[in-house]
Amino acid sequence: MQTSFFKMHGLGNDFVILDERAGHLPLTPARIAALAHRRRGIGCDQLVTLRPACAEGADVFVRFFNPDGSEAGACGNASRCVAELIFRQTGNRRPVLQTRAGTLPARIEADGLVTVDMGVPRLEWQAVPLAVEMDTLHLPLEGDPAAASMGNPHATFFVKDFSMLSHGHALEHDPLFPERANIGFARIDTPEHMRLKVHERGAGVTEACGSGACAAVVNAVRRGLVQRRCTVELDGGLLQIEWVESGPQAGHVLMTGATATAFEGTVDLATYAS
Ligand SMILES: N[C@H](CCC[C@H](N)C(=O)O)C(=O)O
């Protein structure tokens, strides 16, 4: 069955976006993995589906799937891309995304950048989740990472260089993380700027990770390493992150950055694994 798709990216973190608002598509973990395959499929870091929203005030229900077929509760860069897509389709500069991690208000900025309110980070060990009760600010792993959830699990290592990146896969699968984890390596350059590389759960090292950038800033603020407004420099570009201190969005994490559409196309799902 032919279905159309959008190929978009946020700072090189790339997505295949399938629209199921007119009817559900026959997607299975195997078919998702086949579509996401860099050589045998379209190729992407995450496959994203759009469905009609059912949450009050939301414009669309968005789900995120990794190339290994696993589902992620949150995906910051993809959320920004979907917000841009909804704006292009409707003219609405403030689309609201319903996700498994919560309802995320977005805003298309005057300069074309896209901001998503990623909600309040979850800092309790049960929410990350971790396998046993512990202080999430200092995990009992070599490298002393901190952990937080943005609707998906993140561990942040504060490093001087990125030689630990090669340990990302083993760390993703450490028994401390019963649902695995996205593993971020953050080098603090100034209190307003960090350099971040992320080994993503179910995807590997990506050019950018929005929820990873949010988690890294939250963990760095908790450790007193950066200000609540921080520029995160990823391989693919810059994200502006703010962990809001006061006012109506107090406690929420705002993420702002660029989006782009690479191409649109159609795909016959029947030619991919069932
Ligand atoms: N690229 C995404 C993160 C995907 C997270 C996914 N790998 C998971 O299993 O949580 C982002 O921009 O936030």
The ligand as a Tripos MOL2 file, in Angstrom:
@<TRIPOS>MOLECULE
LIG
   13    12     1     0     0
SMALL
NO_CHARGES

@<TRIPOS>ATOM
      1 N1         16.4290   11.9870   18.9840 N.3       1 LIG1
      2 C1         15.5180   12.1960   20.0820 C.3       1 LIG1
      3 C2         15.7380   11.2430   21.2070 C.3       1 LIG1
      4 C3         15.2570    9.9010   20.8670 C.3       1 LIG1
      5 C4         15.2230    9.0980   22.1100 C.3       1 LIG1
      6 C5         15.1390    7.6390   21.8140 C.3       1 LIG1
      7 N2         16.4020    7.1520   21.2990 N.3       1 LIG1
      8 C6         14.7660    6.8830   23.0560 C.2       1 LIG1
      9 O1         14.7150    5.6420   22.9820 O.co2     1 LIG1
     10 O2         14.4830    7.5160   24.0830 O.co2     1 LIG1
     11 C7         15.4920   13.6180   20.5810 C.2       1 LIG1
     12 O3         15.8010   14.5340   19.8090 O.co2     1 LIG1
     13 O4         15.0940   13.8060   21.7620 O.co2     1 LIG1
@<TRIPOS>BOND
     1     1     2 1
     2     2     3 1
     3     2    11 1
     4     3     4 1
     5     4     5 1
     6     5     6 1
     7     6     7 1
     8     6     8 1
     9     8     9 2
    10     8    10 1
    11    11    12 2
    12    11    13 1
@<TRIPOS>SUBSTRUCTURE
     1 LIG1         1 GROUP 0 **** ****
